[in-house]
Amino acid sequence: MRLCPLAGGAELKYTLRASPAKLEMLAEGGSVEFCIDEPEIMRVRANGVGLRVFSRMGMMDTVCARADGSMELLIGGAGGKLLFFPIEGSVRFNQWWRMFDWASDDVTADFHPGEDGKLEIAIHEYIAGGQPLERYRPFDDCVGEAGDDYLRWRGLYGGPTGDEALFDAAAYLTWIGRLKPRKCSTTSKLRGNMIYGSRRGSDLVSVFEQTFHALAFDGADAKLELLKNTLRLADVNGALPAYTTDAQSQFGYSTAPAYVVALGETDGTELVAALEKNAEWWLRWRDRDGVGVPAYAYPKEAGIDCGAGVGVGDAGPTPDLLSYLFLLFSALAEATGDPKWAKAGDGVLKTLLGELDGRGGFTVSGASARGTEFASGLLSHIPLILGDSLPSEVTERLARQIDEGDFWKSEKDLPAVALLVYGLLASHRRETAERVCEWYISHVQSNGFVNNVGDEFASTWAASAYLYIVSALGRGGNA
């Protein structure tokens, strides 16, 4: 859609001014303000001007007038209906259905102020035949609530570190990615502070990425809430989905238990039952040989690029998965006192160390000749997250490979380097962590908060990776 201020039947040139609380179109003679009321309602207020809304229409798209003076717009590409209800003022628009094209003409809707010069509009999203509210709260209350909510959310990351503009931009991205469940949804999957991948129209939440969002939070309570909301997505067997929407989780394949890296700073007592259930699932459903060493069934379960050419059923017990599982089993051994978890942790650690190759890096059993792709890649250096549980000589070699190489400077899945920073700090290699931090900050300054170089849309994963990295190292911007 295209929106613009309107006066005397003519479109007006305008400039934009934005804050977390509202967006403004500033034109000669007036302005148009936009803010969010409820999660499914956008509010619009015009001062001194009207508003024009233009929308191209495709097959089966249509528009109709309702008896209450509102306009209902059905656009298949937008995923449902939009209801434009003039709280004050009125709307005029064309509504011509082309029978042989099965579509309406492109729609131009002009919203005009009432006799008192006031124009306010409520835009209901996905209303699908519902009704406008009997009474709308004041526009300024919506703006104030949004501003206060942003400041509260921003506070979850502690004080700005270094470059305040980048900090604010990253916090804003995760804030708008945390879409509150809709009031009209009776089966909402999402809770509290779970965060969508982006606000580009996709409604997918990546379960793997919630790890980075939890790491970025400054307080243990926020981390614990997110981990709790993530683990409650598990199915009856304990499998976590790779993705979920607010309505339905997707269990085509699972996702790595990377969330364990965020457990250390929380009191995970109330999570023990959920952790045990997920751990049991890995041992029951992903231990193909029955020897206590689970492996991915699909490369995508790693959450990040698993190496070119590694196919379904060929991922093997990768170093990253073995590392996550060791931390998971160790946490359960400490929390429950059950020796089976200590034994399971010893087993995966022994297997992990058995994967060391002649160059001091990790390879992957079961990936045959393709194992070398892991030996020089990011996945083979994630064992650094084990910190002091990894032999010092192994830690030294892995850190040296990061210092001397640039394999981790990928153009794909860039935010994953936050796991390297976490691992290097856990392994007391701060200088190397600083080098990775400088590279990632430089990338953000050049490319923005994106997952892959060249992406057009900002990513909440990239934003949280930035917030974690600069906080963990007390760095930011060019500091």
DRENTI-703504 format. One record per atom (N, C-alpha, C): x, y, z; residue in three letters. Coordinates in steps of 0.05 Angstrom, whole numbers, plus 5000, padded with zeros to 4 digits. Last residue first. Layout:
N
XYZala ...
! end
This chain:
479
568850455403ala 570250475429ala 572650295430ala 565650505361asn 568550505355asn 570250515381asn 560550095386gly 561350295366gly 564250275360gly 562849795447gly 560649895430gly 561750095410gly 563749385507arg 564649525483arg 562249635468arg 563648995546gly 563749275553gly 564649455531gly 562948485531leu 565648585529leu 565948875538leu 557548405538ala 559348215550ala 562248315551ala 555548825507ser 555148815536ser 557148635549ser 556948695455val 557948945466val 557648955496val 554248185451ile 557148205447ile 558148465460ile 548648295459tyr 550148115477tyr 553148165475tyr 547548645417leu 547148725445leu 548648555465leu 548748315373tyr 550248565378tyr 550048645407tyr 544947915379ala 547747845379ala 549448085385ala 540348225373ser 540948105399ser 543848015401ser 540848355318ala 540648565339ala 541348455366ala 540647865293ala 543048025291ala 543148245312ala 535347725307trp 537647555315trp 540247715314trp 532348105282thr 532548115311thr 534747945321thr 534448425223ser 533948175237ser 534148215267ser 532248795165ala 533648775191ala 532648535206ala 532548615097phe 531048665121phe 532748625146phe 535848495055glu 534448745054glu 533148815080glu 542448215055asp 539648195063asp 538348475062asp 547848285047gly 546048325024gly 543148305030gly 550047805091val 550748035076val 549048055051val 545147575137asn 546947515115asn 547547775100asn 542447825179asn 543547555183asn 545647485162asn 543448515199val 542548305180val 543848045186val 543649105216phe 543048865232phe 541848655213phe 548749395172gly 546249395188gly 545949135203gly 553549425145asn 551249275132asn 548649295148asn 557149735175ser 557149745146ser 554649635133ser 556049645228gln 556249925219gln 556149945189gln 556349095229val 553749225234val 553849505224val 561849015219his 559848915200his 557149055204his 564049255265ser 564549365239ser 562549275218ser 562148885302ile 561149155303ile 561649295277ile 565048425285tyr 562048425284tyr 560948715285tyr 570348585294trp 569448515267trp 566448535265trp 570348665349glu 571048885331glu 570048835303glu 569348135367cys 567448355373cys 567848585353cys 573847865351val 571347785339val 569248015343val 577448135386arg 577848145357arg 575248075342arg 575547995436glu 575548275428glu 575848305397glu 576747455437ala 573947545437ala 573647835428ala 582247495441thr 581047385417thr 578147455414thr 582347705493glu 583547855471glu 582447755444glu 579947315526arg 578647575521arg 579747715497arg 579446745540arg 580946845517arg 579747125508arg 576846415577his 578746615586his 580646715563his 572646115561ser 575345985560ser 577546185567ser 568546465561ala 568346235580ala 571046095582ala 570246785519leu 570146895546leu 570046675567leu 569646415477leu 572246525483leu 572346645510leu 564046315479gly 565946105484gly 568746205491gly 561946825466tyr 561246695491tyr 563346485498tyr 564246875415val 564947065436val 564346945463val 561646455389leu 564546455391leu 565446645414leu 556446625392leu 557146385406leu 560146355409leu 556647055358ala 556247115386ala 556846865403ala 556746865308val 559446905320val 559046985349val 551646865288ala 552546625303ala 555246665316ala 550547305257pro 550247325286pro 551247085302pro 551447105202leu 553447265216leu 553047275247leu 549446755163asp 549046705191asp 551046855209asp 554546925116lys 552046785122lys 551846725151lys 559447085107glu 557447265098glu 554647155103glu 564346985161ser 562546895140ser 560647115131ser 569246945191lys 568247185179lys 566447125155lys 571346465206trp 568946545220trp 567746805209trp 576046425178phe 573846255170phe 571246345183phe 580846675185asp 578446845182asp 576046685173asp 586146545233gly 584546495209gly 582246695207gly 588746645280glu 590346635256glu 588646615230glu 584746645319asp 586646865317asp 587946875290asp 582546135312ile 580846375308ile 582646625304ile 586845825325gln 585745805298gln 583946045292gln 587445955378arg 589546035360arg 588546025331arg 582945715400ala 583146005401ala 585246105381ala 584245175391leu 581945285378leu 582045595378leu 588945125423arg 589045085394arg 586645205379arg 586945225474glu 589045395463glu 589145375432glu 583244815481thr 582345095481thr 584345275468thr 586844395482val 584844405461val 583844695459val 589744495528glu 591244495503glu 589244505479glu 585844465568ser 587044725562ser 588444725535ser 579844095556pro 582644095562pro 584044355552pro 573744385579leu 575344295555leu 578244305563leu 571644595623ser 571244315619ser 572744205595ser 572345145621asp 574344985635asp 573944685633asp 568445195563gly 570145335583gly 572245155595gly 564745045527leu 565144865550leu 567044985571leu 565045365484ile 563045435504ile 563245265529ile 568545125449leu 569645325468leu 567645405489leu 565544835413pro 566344705438pro 567644895458pro 565245155366ile 563245195387ile 563945055413ile 568545015326his 569745175348his 567745245369his 565744735288ser 567844595302ser 569244755324ser 562245125267leu 561244915285leu 563344765300leu 565545445234leu 564645545259leu 563645325278leu 570745015204gly 568545205205gly 567645285233gly 574444625195ser 575344905192ser 573145105195ser 571544165204ala 574044195218ala 575044485216ala 567244145170phe 566744225197phe 569444295211phe 569643985124glu 568244235123glu 567544335151glu 571643485134thr 573543715135thr 572143985134thr 567543125126gly 568143215153gly 569943455155gly 566742915078arg 565743185081arg 566343295109arg 568042395077ala 570042595068ala 569242875073ala 563642265131ser 565642155112ser 567642375103ser 560442375171ala 560242555148ala 562242485127ala 561342035212gly 558941995197gly 558642175174gly 564442505256ser 564042225247ser 561342205232ser 567843085240val 565142975246val 564942695237val 573043445275thr 571743355251thr 569043225259thr 576443985306phe 574543765307phe 573543695279phe 583644095308gly 580844175306gly 579043935307gly 588843925307gly 587844045332gly 585044155330gly 590343665263arg 591043955264arg 590044085289arg 588343155267gly 591243195270gly 592043485272gly 582143235305asp 583743145282asp 586743215286asp 577743005354leu 579943175347leu 581543065324leu 573842665370glu 573542765343glu 575742965336glu 574542545422gly 575442345403gly 575242435375gly 571942955447leu 574842965446leu 576042755427leu 566642755438leu 567443005427leu 570543025425leu 566642285469thr 566242275440thr 567242525426thr 567242505519lys 569242325509lys 569042295479lys 562542805522leu 565042945523leu 567242765512leu 558642405522val 558742585499val 561342745498val 559942145571gly 559942005546gly 560142185522gly 559342525611asp 562042415606asp 562142275579asp 553742585606gly 555542805600gly 558342715595gly 551942085623ala 551342175596ala 553142395588ala 553742105676lys 554841895658lys 554341975629lys 550542505696ala 553442545696ala 554842345677ala 545642265689trp 546242505673trp 549242565673trp 545741845724lys 545541785696lys 546242025679lys 545842035776pro 548441965764pro 548241905734pro 542242585797asp 541942325784asp 544542255769asp 542143085817gly 543742895831gly 543642615819gly 539343505794thr 537843275803thr 539443085820thr 543043905781ala 540443985792ala 539043745805ala 547643645761glu 547843815785glu 545143875798glu 545343375718ala 546743225739ala 546943385765ala 543543805688leu 541643625700leu 542843455722leu 548444035672ala 546544195688ala 544444015702ala 550443605642ser 551843695666ser 550043855684ser 546843585599phe 547043355617phe 548343435643phe 547944105577leu 545244025586leu 545343795606leu 553444075564leu 552544275583leu 549744205594leu 553143645528phe 554743625552phe 553843825573phe 549843865488leu 548843645504leu 550543605529leu 553244265466tyr 550644335479tyr 549744115498tyr 557243915447ser 557844115467ser 555344205482ser 554643605409leu 555943475432leu 556543675454leu 553344025373leu 551243875387leu 552343735412leu 558444185355asp 556644375368asp 554544235385asp 560743735331pro 561943845355pro 560044045370pro 555843235310thr 557443475306thr 558443595332thr 554842645294pro 554942775320pro 556843015318pro 551742715227gly 553442595247gly 553442745274gly 549242845179ala 550543055195ala 552342945216ala 546442525146asp 549342505144asp 550742715161asp 541042595143gly 541942335154gly 544942315154gly 541643025088val 539942915108val 540942645117val 548643225075gly 545843175069gly 544243065093gly 553243695063val 552443505083val 549443465081val 554244095025gly 554443815017gly 553643615038gly 557144575068ala 556144505041ala 556344215036ala 555044665134gly 557144585116gly 555944495089gly 550844855163cys 552044605172cys 554144505153cys 548945465188asp 549945325164asp 551545085173asp 544645365246ile 546345525228ile 547545345207ile 541444975267gly 540645255271gly 542245445253gly 541944435265ala 544144585277ala 543444875282ala 537844245234glu 537444245263glu 539744385278glu 539444225182lys 538144465191lys 537744475221lys 541343695175pro 543243915180pro 541944165190pro 537743205212tyr 537743395189tyr 539743615195tyr 538942925256ala 537742775234ala 537742945208ala 544742995296tyr 542543125281tyr 541542925260tyr 545742515349ala 546642665325ala 544242795312ala 547742265414pro 545842365394pro 547142515371pro 550441765443val 551541995429val 549542085407val 549041295467gly 548941535483gly 550141775470gly 548640875433val 551040885449val 551241145466val 544840785392gly 544340695419gly 546740695437gly 545340985342asp 546840745347asp 546440645376asp 542241455342arg 541641245323arg 542940975330arg 539441855380asp 541741685385asp 541341435367asp 534742135375arg 537042225358arg 539542065363arg 530941945410trp 530241975382trp 532542055364trp 533241895462arg 531441695452arg 531141705422arg 536442335471leu 537642065475leu 535841855462leu 532942755460trp 535342725444trp 536542445447trp 529042655500trp 528342635472trp 530842605455trp 531842755547glu 531042485542glu 530342445512glu 532343315542ala 534743145542ala 534042855535ala 527043465546asn 528443525521asn 530943345519asn 526043295599lys 524343195577lys 525843235551lys 529643595628glu 529943305628glu 528343185604glu 527644115620leu 530244045610leu 530643745608leu 522644075646ala 522744125617ala 525444055605ala 524543995699ala 522743795686ala 522743825656ala 527644475708val 528844205708val 527043995693val 525944985714leu 526044885687leu 526944585685leu 526245145766glu 523545085755glu 523544985727glu 531845225769thr 530545015784thr 527844935772thr 535345595746gly 533745425728gly 532245205742gly 536846195755asp 536145985773asp 534245805758asp 541846405706thr 539146395717thr 538946175739thr 546546385679glu 546046625695glu 543246625707glu 546445895651gly 548345935672gly 547746175690gly 543145865607leu 542145765632leu 543845855656leu 545045995558ala 543846215573ala 542846125600ala 546745525536val 548745715542val 547645955558val 542145225526val 543545165551val 545745375557val 540045325476tyr 539045495498tyr 540645455524tyr 541544955440ala 543445165445ala 542645345468ala 539644445422pro 539144545449pro 541144765457pro 537544515354ala 539644465373ala 538944585400ala 530944285334thr 533044495335thr 535044435357thr 527543855287ser 527843985313ser 530044195312ser 522843855233tyr 525443775244tyr 525743935270tyr 517443935232gly 518643785211gly 521443695218gly 514244205269phe 515943995279phe 517043825256phe 512144825284gln 512944665261gln 515044465269gln 506245055318ser 509044995317ser 509644815294ser 501345565310gln 502145285305gln 505145255304gln 500346095323ala 498145905322ala 498945615321ala 504646405321asp 502946445345asp 500746235346asp 509545925299thr 507946165295thr 506246205321thr 516145665304thr 513345665313thr 512045935303thr 521445205287tyr 520045465285tyr 517245435297tyr 523244725306ala 525144915295ala 523945195294ala 520744485370pro 520444545341pro 522644735332pro 523444005414leu 522944285409leu 522644335379leu 520843425443ala 522143545420ala 521443835418ala 517943165482gly 520243335491gly 521743465468gly 513342895471asn 515742735473asn 518242895483asn 509643295465val 509243115487val 511742935491val 513843865446asp 511543685443asp 511443485466asp 515644515472ala 516244235466ala 513744065463ala 514545025489leu 513744955461leu 514144665454leu 516945115536arg 514145025537arg 513044965510arg 521845325524leu 521745035530leu 518844935531leu 520545875516thr 521645705495thr 521245415500thr 518946055566asn 517046075544asn 517945895520asn 523745965594lys 521245815602lys 519245815579lys 527046315568leu 527646035567leu 525245865574leu 524546805582leu 524746725554leu 525346425552leu 525046795639glu 522346805626glu 522446715597glu 530646805644leu 529046575654leu 526346565641leu 531847315624lys 532947075611lys 531246825618lys 529147635661ala 528347645633ala 529447395618ala 532047495708asp 529147445706asp 528247445677asp 537347665700ala 536747375701ala 533747315698ala 538448215656gly 537648095681gly 536947805678gly 539948345603asp 541748405625asp 541048255650asp 539447955544phe 538148085566phe 540148125589phe 542447645508ala 542647945506ala 541448085530ala 541147125517leu 543847215524leu 543947515526leu 536047115494ala 536347085523ala 539047185532ala 537247175441his 535547385453his 535847365484his 540046715432phe 541446965430phe 539947195443phe 535946335439thr 538346325455thr 539746595455thr 532346435399gln 531646525425gln 533946515444gln 534146185353glu 535046465357glu 534246565385glu 531645685356phe 534545705359phe 535445985366phe 526445815343val 527045725370val 530045745375val 524046355307ser 526046145307ser 526746075336ser 517546495290val 519446515312val 521446285310val 514246795235leu 515746575246leu 517546655269leu 511347135203asp 510347095231asp 511746855244asp 513647655160ser 513747375168ser 512747345197ser 513748195155gly 511348065147gly 511247775154gly 518348365177arg 518148405148arg 515548265138arg 520648385227arg 517948485223arg 517448545194arg 523747755247ser 523848025236ser 520948125235ser 523147325283gly 525647365268gly 525947645256gly 520147495347tyr 520047415319tyr 522747465306tyr 521047285414ile 521647485393ile 521647365365ile 518047265478met 519047125455met 519147325431met 516147475527asn 518347615513asn 519547455490asn 509747235532gly 511647415543gly 513647535523gly 508646705484arg 508346825511arg 510447025516arg 505246365432leu 507346545441leu 506646665469leu 500746095417lys 503145935424lys 505246115438lys 493846185429ser 496446315425ser 498746135434ser 488446085421thr 490345855422thr 493245965418thr 485246515413thr 484646345437thr 486646115440thr 486147165391ser 487146885389ser 486546735415ser 484647675399cys 482647505386cys 483547215384cys 489047915420lys 486847865438lys 484847675426lys 495347655401arg 492947795394arg 490647715413arg 501447735437pro 499347565426pro 496747715422pro 506148235416lys 504348125436lys 502247955423lys 512248125387leu 509448195381leu 507648065403leu 517948325386arg 516548195407arg 513548265404arg 519948655347gly 519748365341gly 518248215362gly 520249135371ile 518149105352ile 517848815343ile 524748995404trp 522149085416trp 519849055396trp 528848895370thr 527848675385thr 525148745397thr 529349425349leu 528749195331leu 527648965347leu 530749725394tyr 528249775380tyr 527449545362tyr 535749525406ala 533649485425ala 530949525412ala 538549715360ala 538349425365ala 536049365385ala 538050265366ala 536950135342ala 536549835347ala 540650345415asp 537850415412asp 536550275388asp 545850185399phe 544550055421phe 541450095419phe 547050565360leu 546850285353leu 545350125374leu 547051025393ala 545151005370ala 544850715361ala 551150935430glu 548350935439glu 546350915416glu 556650585431asp 555150735412asp 552150715419asp 557550385497gly 558850495473gly 557050665456gly 551650135519thr 554550075519thr 555750185493thr 546250355559pro 547550345533pro 550550305536pro 544549915615gly 545250175603gly 546450145576gly 540149345604gly 542049505620gly 542549775606gly 536249105576tyr 538949075566tyr 540949225582tyr 531449265597leu 532248985600leu 535048925591leu 530549785580gly 531849745605gly 532649455611gly 527549705534arg 530349795531arg 531949745557arg 522649605559trp 524049385544trp 526949455541trp 521450105580arg 521649875598arg 523249645584arg 521350405533leu 523350465553leu 523750235573leu 516850165508tyr 519550145496tyr 521750205516tyr 512850295543asp 513450015539asp 516249985527asp 512650855538asp 513450735563asp 514250445561asp 510950885484gly 513551005492gly 514450885519gly 505950635487ala 508050525470ala 510750625478ala 503250995521glu 503650715529glu 505850585513glu 503151465491gly 504551455517gly 505151165525gly 500051295447val 502851385443val 504351365469val 495251185473cys 496650975458cys 499551045454cys 493951695492asp 494351475511asp 495851245498asp 493051975445asp 495452035461asp 495951825482asp 488051765429phe 490451705413phe 492951755430phe 483651485478pro 484951715466pro 487551635452pro 480150865458arg 481451035478arg 482951265464arg 473850775428tyr 476750765426tyr 478050955446tyr 468150375431arg 469450625440arg 472550585439arg 466649935405glu 464550125412glu 465750395420glu 470849735350leu 470349765379leu 468149965384leu 468149415292pro 469749625305pro 469049625335pro 467648695284gln 466448955286gln 468449155298gln 469848195235gly 469248295262gly 468148575261gly 471548015186gly 468648025191gly 467848125218gly 477347985194ala 475747775182ala 472747785189ala 481648255215ile 479248245230ile 477148045220ile 487048335203tyr 486048065202tyr 483348045217tyr 487248955238glu 488648755222glu 487348485225glu 484149575234his 484149315247his 485349105228his 485450215244ile 485850015223ile 486149745238ile 481850795257ala 482850545269ala 483050345246ala 482951495250ile 482351235238ile 483351015255ile 480852165252glu 482151945266glu 481151685253glu 480752835242leu 480752585227leu 482252375244leu 477353465248lys 478753235260lys 478552985243lys 474353895232gly 477053885224gly 478653655234gly 469053875243asp 470654005263asp 473653995257asp 467153585200glu 466553875200glu 468254025221glu 472653125190gly 469853195194gly 469553505194gly 477652985139pro 476853075166pro 473853135166pro 477652405097his 477352695100his 476652755129his 481151935059phe 479951995085phe 479952295090phe 480451595001asp 481151855012asp 479551895038asp 483151054967ala 481251124989ala 482251395001ala 483550694911thr 484450954922thr 482351034942thr 485150054887val 483450214905val 484950474913val 484449734825asp 486249844845asp 484650054861asp 478249364818asp 480149564809asp 482049634832asp 478048674841ser 477148954841ser 479249124827ser 477448054805ala 478848244822ala 477548514821ala 476347714761trp 476047624789trp 477747794808trp 476147864710asp 478747854722asp 478747744750asp 470747874700phe 472347694684phe 475147674694phe 468848264737met 467947994738met 469747804723met 471548714775arg 471748634747arg 471248334746arg 468349174817trp 469148894814trp 469148814785trp 469849754848trp 468849644822trp 470049364819trp 469850244887gln 469449954891gln 468149834866gln 473550794912asn 472350654889asn 472050354896asn 471951174971phe 473651004955phe 472150884932phe 472051595027arg 470951545001arg 472951374985arg 470751695097val 472451575075val 470851545050val 471052175151ser 469651995133ser 471651895112ser 471352365221gly 471752415193gly 470352205176gly 473451915271glu 472552185265glu 473152235236glu 474151375259ile 473151455286ile 471951735284ile 473450995205pro 473851285212pro 472551345239pro 476650395198phe 474350515210phe 474850805218phe 478549905157phe 479150195161phe 476650325172phe 480649265164leu 478349435167leu 479249715174leu 483348765124leu 483949005139leu 481349165140leu 484148055122lys 482648295117lys 483748525135lys 489947685098gly 487247705110gly 485947975104gly 495047675076gly 494247465093gly 491547485106gly 496848005037ala 497248095065ala 496247895085ala 495247744991gly 498047754997gly 498647855025gly 489647834992gly 490747564996gly 493647575004gly 485948305021ile 488348275004ile 489648015011ile 480248655029leu 481248385030leu 483548365010leu 477849165068leu 479649105046leu 480748825049leu 472549565084glu 473749305089glu 475349235064glu 471150175114met 472050045090met 473349785097met 465350455148ser 468050365146ser 468650225120ser 460050585155gly 461750795144gly 464650705141gly 456850185172asp 457750365193asp 459650585182asp 456049855128ala 453850045135ala 454750245156ala 461949855087arg 460149735107arg 458249955116arg 464449725022ala 463549915042ala 461749775061ala 470149325001cys 467249375003cys 466749585025cys 474649014956val 474149224976val 471149264977val 479048454941thr 476648614938thr 476448814960thr 482547954905asp 482648174924asp 480148354920asp 482247594864met 480647534888met 480847744910met 488347824838met 486047644835met 484847574862met 489948464868gly 490448224852gly 487948054850gly 490849154871met 489048924877met 489648704858met 494349674906arg 493949504882arg 492449254889arg 492050214942ser 492749934943ser 492349804916ser 492750814977phe 492550694951phe 493550404954phe 490051295017val 491051025018val 490650904990val 490851945042arg 490251775019arg 491551505022arg 488252385090leu 490052155084leu 489052005060leu 488353095104gly 487052835103gly 489152625097gly 490353605152val 490453475126val 488753215127val 490153785204gly 490253985183gly 490253865155gly 492453195227asn 492053465236asn 492453655213asn 490352525239ala 491252735220ala 490653005232ala 492051905265arg 490852165271arg 492052375252arg 490951215271val 491951435254val 490451685263val 492850585299arg 491250835301arg 492651045284arg 492049895290met 493650135286met 491850375287met 491049305324ile 489849555316ile 491949775314ile 493148845346glu 491948825320glu 490549085310glu 495249015396pro 497048885376pro 495848875348pro 492149675405glu 492449385412glu 494149255391glu 495450145378asp 493550135401asp 493849855413asp 500950465350ile 499650215355ile 497850235380ile 500651045306cys 501550905329cys 500050635332cys 501751605265phe 501051325266phe 502151205292phe 499552235239glu 501052075259glu 499951795260glu 500552745193val 499152495198val 500852325218val 499953465189ser 501453215193ser 499552985197ser 500154105153gly 499153915173gly 500853665175gly 502354475119gly 499554515128gly 498554315147gly 506554045087glu 505854325089glu 502854345097glu 507653475130ala 507153605105ala 506553895109ala 510252915159leu 510153205163leu 509953335135leu 508152355189met 508552465162met 508152765165met 510851975243glu 509452225234glu 510152275205glu 509951445288leu 511051535263leu 509451775253leu 511451315359lys 509651375336lys 511351455311lys 515051095396ala 512251115403ala 510451165379ala 520251105376pro 519050845382pro 516050865387pro 519551575322ser 520451505349ser 519351235355ser 520651935261ala 519951695276ala 521051685304ala 518352295208arg 519752325233arg 518752085250arg 518752435138leu 518052255160leu 519652325185leu 515652925096thr 518052805107thr 517152635131thr 511852995034tyr 512152985064tyr 514952875071tyr 507253274987lys 509953174994lys 510253185024lys 500453074980leu 502453264990leu 505153124994leu 495452994930glu 497452864948glu 499553074955glu 489153334928ala 491953294918ala 493653164939ala 484353474950gly 484353264930gly 487153194918gly 485653834990gly 484453934965gly 484453734943gly 490653405013ala 489353655017ala 488253754991ala 493852865047leu 492052955026leu 490853225033leu 499552435058pro 497752645066pro 496252755042pro 499551735039cys 500652005038cys 498652205048cys 501251055026leu 499751245042leu 501151525040leu 500650474990arg 501950724991arg 500150925006arg 501749765000met 500050005000met 501750255000met 
! end
